[in-house]
């Protein structure tokens, strides 16, 4: 019988879905969980029938194959490094860190200790976005001319435990902390952008320490252009609406919609219709079970998964470049940030 991969979950708010995945996947064993919220820890221990660690130190002393770091953003670096030092493979929730400089600390450990690392960019596992990427790769809509994505999520009701998202000492930037979903999605579908220009403002969360809304315009090689809109204060329902305009058609999708819209020139010309066809898709915008399953499969093959520490760093570099542009009023070359 094949040995199961022992998984531990650190942080049980974002980590609850990771715990469910570890509990349900046949190749995994949910071995230990921990959260500093004792009530939450006890509740989840009962839900998943698992013994919780007594402390964070106790968690890192556990005999784990994979440590899932699902804690607030500013804790990712220290906790990922602790897990790597214990010879654990690591699945870390997005964003990898708040700056490229911090990301490089994790890169150094991954390389020195030869461990496998996954960054939890869950949009790559959302059914609608996976279908959109496959349509682009098939050539059905031709070459991409313009691509846009938005991350609109009202954080006024989600400041995080102990208000960490709005804490002045942390200064969490929504453009990286939440907007990394849209930034990573654009990169995954269209490749690495080379330059970005960004405007930002603060009209919603006026008592928070950072701007709440930003628009970033960027360019790729081959004259492809794009846009990302991020707002953590917008008064609207959550959305990640994404549009891909190709030379032979258009895709419109969202990780909250049960339909992907597809327009193809050859069909519209034949039918003399300008209507989009609607393709049903499953709504699964936090498909972390798929993420964990993929990570385990790669580990068993002794291979690094595609969403590695370098991918996580490139997405942070994209966001950091946009932030610098919004502060300086000048375009920023993303490669300069990544180096």
ABEGO torsion letter per residue (X at the ends): XBBBBBBBBBEAAAAAAAAAAAAABAABBBABBBBABAAAAAAAAAAAGBBBBABAAAAAABBBABBBBABBAAAAAAAAAAAAAAGBBBBBBOBABABAAAAAAAAAAAAAAGBBBBBBBAAAABAAAAAAAAAAAAGAAEBBABBBBBBBBBAAABAEBGGAAABAAAGBBAAAAAAAAAAAAAAAAAEBBABBBBBBBBAABAABABBABBBBBBBBBGGBBBBBBBBAABBBBBBABBBBBBAAEBBBBBAABABBBBBBAAAAAAAGBABBBBBBBBBBABBAAAAAAAAAAAAAAGBBBABBAAAAAAAAAAAAAAAAAAAAGBBBBAAAAAX
